[in-house]
Amino acid sequence: MDASLSRRQLVEQVRDRILACLAQDRAGFLDLMDEQSVVILAGSRVYRGRSSVERYPPPA
């Protein structure tokens, strides 16, 4: 890193890089859910990948 950067600027750069990595990991997880057609039943709501639908009556 550049020696002329202030401590605050360095902290902000590190924070931004960490947040970018976390966002990329989350997007990768959601893409994996889409690819694997993961289905999660939660009461009357059924989640499939990034989408969800309401089902009545709730699945048994």
Secondary structure, 3 states (H helix, E strand, C coil): CCCCCCHHHHHHHHHHHHHHHHHHHHHHHHHHHHHHCCEEEECCEEEECCEEEECCCCCC
